[in-house]
Amino acid sequence: MLEPQRRVALRTLIEKFLTERLAVRLEKLDKEASKAAFGTAAADKREVEQARHQFGAWLDDAARRAAQIQVVTHTIKAVHSAAKGSSLYSPPASLPAHSLVGTHSLGEDFARDVVGNAAALDVYKFLKLEHEGKSLLNLMLEDDADLIAVLNDDPALAKAWVTSFTGITRPDGDLSTHTRAKQVYWLIGEDPLDNSQFHLLTPLYASSLAHRVYHTLQVDRFGHEVKEARQARKDKQFHEGIINDHPHLAVQKLGGTKPQNISQLNSERRGENYLLASLPPIWQSEQVRLPVKTASGSALQAFAWREDVKAGIASLRRFLKGNPEPNMHTRNTRDRLVSRLIDELLIYSAEIQACPPGWTLTPHCNLRRVEQLWLDPRRASQDEGFATEWKRMEWVQDIRRSFGNWLNEQLRAQFSVGDTEHRQWSRELGSDVLWLDTLALERQWLEQFERDQQELCGDAFDE
């Protein structure tokens, strides 16, 4: 019972397409008739259109016109609009997989492009109709028996139509290139002086991939959720969305005022094609530098030169320079700006603490002892005296005071800051300076102690 129902559904799908298309054509004729003095010619045209859109008549005409277009994934006219070589239909599944992003990365869900006579694009719209998640073109490529039976009662004629429709996925004649196409001669032999040992490559524009990139970037740039996230960032509010930025983006226009002459997908994009930045790397100095030679003996001197820290100090100065009212909003804003600096300090300390333990033992390290305890905590696993000092935690209070002094120094040139501010900055840093998991350190030292005891016991047993 399922087979007749499926055929009815396919027939209904095609008839609905023809009915809607006929309605558009008749509406256009009615508008033309309202401007004409006599309606006889318009009536004749209506009858012609109605006859053309009969089920069998339209399919027969569409099968004939299908030869005027070609479904492709790679187009040649995007390289040069006057190039007359071959375009190719190479679905992702037919391409070899590799680690780089390419057409093979698109999977089953990819956009097919169409090149050829723009007047025959209605044929492709028909082939794009979907039933049970598959387009009519896919069903024809699979020789779907139900669809063939629906197209015409004569199996031979129906299969001839299917052959004509599916022909849009095959190159028209032998593959060829063109003088206006980009061409690369690739040496496949050993002698570069022998022209016969070169193979001609014609790079084609990956239209299906470009279409996916275009729509992905459109969502990243203009999507509703992205707009909300950007507004939240502007208002300095939390938003759970993700903002994907694509700096130095370029837009390439293909086809000029007639993008449809390049391809159907190019026309849908109004000729716009995004080009991602392809720039040489910009050299940046290494962020993590061990503060072993500082004029003041403090790592905070090196910390102050970090770009994000300089930006944070500048923001705090700008805010305080505006002489804000002494209210809760002012205090909250000030605390938030100081918290940014504290976050940067914690990031900085984390980067330094990730360095190999014991780096403070180098002869040219002039850091104060308390900062050695702060920034090289894992040295305690190999230095018993150092471990004892670290566990006392007396150095924590000293680091807090140092941070308060440092921040006051950054502001003193423009503002009157003193003990009150110093206490505030030190209090805000609090125990965050102990970002490292103390329990993890204790566990590491305990494991080392157990290993040492096992070695000692083993040596005693051997004796």
N, C-alpha and C positions, 0 to 999 in steps of 0.2 A: 504493500500500500504506500510505502514511502516514495517510491519512484514517481508515480503520477503526481503526488503532491509537490515534489521537488521540481518537476517540469512545469507545473502550474506556476510555482513561485518564480522560476526563471522567466517564463513568458510574461508574467505580470510586471516583472522588473523592467524588461525591455519595452513593453507597451507603455509603461509610465514614462520612461525616458522620451519616447517618441511623442506622446501626448503633450508633455511639457515643452518639448522643442517646437512642436507645431503651434502651441499657444503663443509662444514668443514671436514666431514668424507671422502669425495672423495679426497679432497686435501691432506689429510694425506696418503691415499692409493697411490696416485700418487707419493708422495715423497718416499714411501717405494718401489714402482715399479721401480723408477729410479736407485735404488741401487741394484736391483735383476738382475740376469742373464736372466731370462725368465719372460715374462709378462703375461703368461696364467693364473697363479694363481691370479695375481692382477686383471685381467679382471673378473674372477669369483667372486672375493670379491666385485668388483664394482656392479655387478648384484645383489649380495646378499643385499648389502647396499641399493640399489635403491628399491628393493622389500620390505625391512624392513621399509622404509620410505614412503611407500604408505599410504594414509590417514587412511584407516580402519585398516590395518595391524599394523601400529605404535600405534594407540590408543588402540587396543586390547592388544598388548604387554605391553604398559605403564600401563594400568589398572591392569594387572597381577603383574607388578613390584611395583605398588604403595604400596602393602602390606609390602615392604621392608623398607619403610621410614615412619616417623611420623612427622607431623607438631606440634610444641610445642611453648610455651612461657616460660616454666620453664623446665630446663634440669637437669638430675641427674648426668651425666658424668662430668659436670663441678665441681661437688663436689669431685668426684674421678673417674678417667678414667676407672677403672675396675668395677665400680658399674653397676649392671645390673637390677636395679629396674625401676619403671615407671617414665616417664617424662609426663608433663601435658600440655594440650592446654587450657589455661584459658584467653580468650580475655579480654581486659580492661573493656568492658561493662558488663561482667558477674561477675565482682569482686565488693565487697562492697566499697563504697567511704569513705575515712576518711581524716583527716587533714595532714597526713604524705605522703611524696612522695613515690609512689609505681607504680606497673604495671597499676593500675587503673587510674593513672594520664596521661597515654599515649593517651587516646582518640581513635578515629577511625583510625588515621594514625599511625600504629605501625608495626614493622618488625617481621614477623613470622620466627621462627627458624626451622631447619630440623635436625632430628637425624636418624640414621640407616645406611643402605648401601650406601656409597658414590657413587657407580656405578649407583644408581637409582636417582641421583639428577636431571637428565634431566627431570624427571617426574614433579618435583616441578617447574622447570623453565617453563615448559608448563603451569602448573596451575597458575603461576604468571602473565601470559599474561593478559593485561588489555583491556577491551572494555567499553567505556563510563564511565570511572573512576572506574570500578569494575573489580577485577581479575576473571579469569575463575573459580577459586576455590570458590569465594564468590557467583558467579552465580549458581554454582552447589549446594552449600549449600542452596540457595533460590529456588531450583528446577525450574530454568529458562526454560520455555517451548521452547523458540527459540534455546537455546544452546543444549537441549536434542534432538531436531529435527535435528540439524546440525551434531551431533556426529554419528548418524546412522539412516538409514531409518526404522530399526526395533526398535520400542519404548521400547520393553522389554530389548533388548540388550543394548540400549543407557542408560536406567535407571540402568542396572547392572553395566555398566562402571562408571556412576556417583556415585553409591554406593561405588565402589572400590576406586575411587579418593577421595571422601569425607571421606573415612575411615581413611585417614592419620591424621585427626584432632581428632580421638578417640583413647584412650589408647588401646594397644594391650593386650586384655584379662583383667583379674582382676588387680586392682591396687596392687602394691607390692613394698616393700622397699628392701634394701640389706645391708649386714653386713658392706660394705665399704662406705655406705652413712652415712652422719651425722644424728644421731637419738636422739630425745629428748622424754623422757617419761614424760607426763603431767598428773598430778593428777586431775581426774575429780570427785572423790568421797571424802569421809571424812577420810578414813583410809589409811595412807601411807604404812602400813604394808601389805595391801592386793594388790597383783599384779594385780588382775582383775579390780582394780579401776584406773588403769593408761591407758592413751591413747597414742599410739605411733605416734609421729610427725616426719616427714622426711622433713626438710627444703630443698627446691630445689632452684637452681640458677635461678634468674629472668633474663633470657637471653634477652628477648625483651627490658627490661628496661636497662640492661647493654649496649645493642647496641645503644640505644638512648643517654645514658650518654657518651659513647665513641665518637660518632660523634659530640655531642655538645662540648665536650672538644677539639676535633680535630680542630673545627672551632675557638674556643677560643684561641688555641695555635698557629695554623698555617694558619688561614684564611688570605686571601689577604688583606682585610680591616684592620685586626688586625696588620699585618706586617707593613702596612703604618702608622697606629697609633703609633706603637712602634718606628718606625723610626723617626716620628715627635717628639715624646717625647725625643728621644735621641738627636735630633737636636735642642731641645727646641723650637719647632714650634707648632702653634695651629693645632689641628685636631679635627674634629667633631665626630670622631668615639669613641667607647667605648672599653676599654681594660678590659677583665675579667681575673683575675689571680686566679690560684688554687694552693696555696702553699702546700708544703709537699706532692705532688702527688706521688703515687706509681703505678707501672705497674706490674700486675700479668700475667704470661705466663701460658696458659692452653694448654695441649696437646703436649708439647715439639716440636719435629720436625714434628709431624703429627697432627696439630690443627683440621684437618677435622674429626678426630676420636671423637672429642668432639661434634661438631655441625657445621652446615653450616655457621651460622653467626660468630662463633668463627674462622672458616677458613678465612672468609672475613677480619677479623681483624688481621690475621696472629697470632692468639692466644693471642693478647694483650687485657687486660682488666684493665681499670683504677680503682684505689681504692682511694677515697677521704680521706683526713686526718681525723683520728679519735683520737684526742689527748685531754688530760685533759686541761682545761683552764689555761692560764698563768696569774698569779696574776699581776695586774698593779695597782699602787697606784692611788688614786682618783686624777683626773686632776684638778678639780675645788676646790680650797681651799681658803677660805676667807683670805685675807692678813691683819689679825687683829693684829698679833704680829711680826712686822718686826723691825730689828735692826736699820734701817735707817729711819723708818717711811714712807717708799715708797713702793708701790705695785710693782714697777719695779724690786725690788730685788727678789721677788717671781717669777715674770714673767721670769727672766733670767734663772731660773732652768728648764723651760719647754723643753722637748726634741727637739721639732721643732725649738725652739728659739736657743738652743745651736748649732743645726745643721746649722741654718742660719748664726749665728755669725762665725762659723768655715769656711763656704763657703766664706763669705766676707773677712775674714783674709787671706785665701788662695789666693784669687784673688789679693788683695792688696800686698801680699808678693811677687808676681811675678813681681812687679815693672812695671805695664803696661804702654804703651805709653799714653801721655796726649792727647787723641783724642776723637772723638765723640763715637766711639765704646766702649772705656773705660768708658766714662761717662754713656752711656746707660746701660752697664753691671752693673756698680756700683749702679745706680739708681734702677735697677731691683732687685738686692740683698737686698738693703735697703727697697724696697717696700715689699719684702717677710716678712721682720721683722715687718713692719708696719701692714701688713695683720694679722700676728700673734698677734700683740698688739690689733687690733680691735676684733679678735676672743676672746682673753683673756678678754677684757673689756666686751664683750657681755655676756660671761659666768658669770662673776661676777655680772653684772647689772641684770641678770635674777634671782638672789637670792632674797629672800623676802625683801621688802623695809624696811629700818631702821636698817639694820644689823650693820651700822657704829655707832649706839648708844650704842653698848655693851661696858661695862667698860674697857675691855682689848683691845679695838681697838685704836691703836696709829697712824693711818694714818694721814698724814697732811690734813688740811681742804680742800685744793684744790683737793686732790685725793678722799676725801669723796664726794665732789660735782661731780666728774667725774664718780666714780664707783657706787654710790648709789643715782642716780638721782630721783628715785621714792620716796625717803624719803621726797621729797618736798611736796608730797600730804598730809603729816601729820605733817609737820614742817614749819610754815609760815616764820620764819627767814631763814631757809635753802633754801626755795623756792625763796626768794628775792635775796639771794646770787647767786643761780644758774642762775636766769634770767639775771643777770648783765653780765654773760659770761666772767668775768675777769679771772676766773680760767683756761680758755682754753689756753691763752698765757703761763701761768705758766706750764701747762702740756707739752706743746710743748718744752719749755726750759728744763724741766726735762728729756724728751726723748733725747734731744740733749746731755745733760750732761751724761746720762746713756750710750748712744752709744759710746761717746768719751771714757768713762771709760773702755768699753769692748775692745777698740782698743789701748788704750794708752800704754800698756805694750810692744807692738811690733812696733807701728808706732807713728810718731810725729803728733799729732792732737791737734787742738786748736780752737780758736774762729771761724775761717773760716769754719771748718768742723761742728762746733756746729750750726752755722747759717744754713748750708745746711741741716743737719738732721732735725732741727726744721721746716724749710720751707717745707720739703718733707712731714712731718706729717700733716702740714696745719690744715685745719678744719675737717680732718677725725676723730679727736678725738670726734667730735659731731656726731658719727654714729647714736645715738638714735634719733628717730623722734621727734623733738622739738614740732611740731604741735600736735603730739599725746599726749605729756605730758601736753601741754596747754589745750587740750580738756579734759583730765582726771581731771585736777584741776578745770576747769570750771564746769564739771558735779558734782564734789564733792561740789563746792560752791553752785550750784543750789539745791542739796539735803539738804545741811545745811539750806538754806533759806526757803525751803519748810517745814522743821521740825520746824523752828522758827515761821513761819506763822501759822502752825497748832497749836502750843502751844498757841499763842496769841488768835487764834479763840476760842480755848477751854475755855480760861479764860473769 
